Amino acid sequence: MCILMIMNKKIVLDVDRIILELKVLDRTKAWLARQLGLTPGAITHAFRTKSLFLANRIGKVLNIDPKFFVTTEDDKTWEK
């Protein structure tokens, strides 16, 4: 698993933005899973772990630049 770090911040998938876009389009996570050829459980797992591996594919399905779905969060594990 690859985790990108910028100044003690993890670069992660912004799940809230994806869910907001799905609501705007009146779509569900199940619909997104079908579009990506994945199970709904795989989408739930990716959202829970905030894994970046789906950002490009989600961007293509929703016709939105995948950079819109990437954000940073604090990583407290590196602090002393």
VENLINUR-V923010 format. One record per residue. N is the residue number from 1. RES is the residue in one small letter. NEAR is the number of other ideal C-beta (glycine too) atoms within 10 Angstrom. Layout:
[[N:RES:NEAR] [N:RES:NEAR]]
This chain:
[[1:m:6] [2:c:7] [3:i:10] [4:l:11] [5:m:11] [6:i:9] [7:m:8] [8:n:12] [9:k:14] [10:k:17] [11:i:17] [12:v:19] [13:l:21] [14:d:16] [15:v:17] [16:d:11] [17:r:15] [18:i:23] [19:i:14] [20:l:11] [21:e:18] [22:l:16] [23:k:10] [24:v:9] [25:l:13] [26:d:7] [27:r:15] [28:t:14] [29:k:16] [30:a:11] [31:w:15] [32:l:24] [33:a:17] [34:r:15] [35:q:14] [36:l:16] [37:g:8] [38:l:15] [39:t:12] [40:p:14] [41:g:9] [42:a:13] [43:i:22] [44:t:12] [45:h:12] [46:a:23] [47:f:17] [48:r:9] [49:t:13] [50:k:15] [51:s:15] [52:l:19] [53:f:11] [54:l:20] [55:a:21] [56:n:13] [57:r:15] [58:i:22] [59:g:18] [60:k:12] [61:v:16] [62:l:19] [63:n:8] [64:i:14] [65:d:11] [66:p:16] [67:k:10] [68:f:15] [69:f:22] [70:v:17] [71:t:16] [72:t:15] [73:e:11] [74:d:11] [75:d:16] [76:k:7] [77:t:7] [78:w:11] [79:e:7] [80:k:2]]
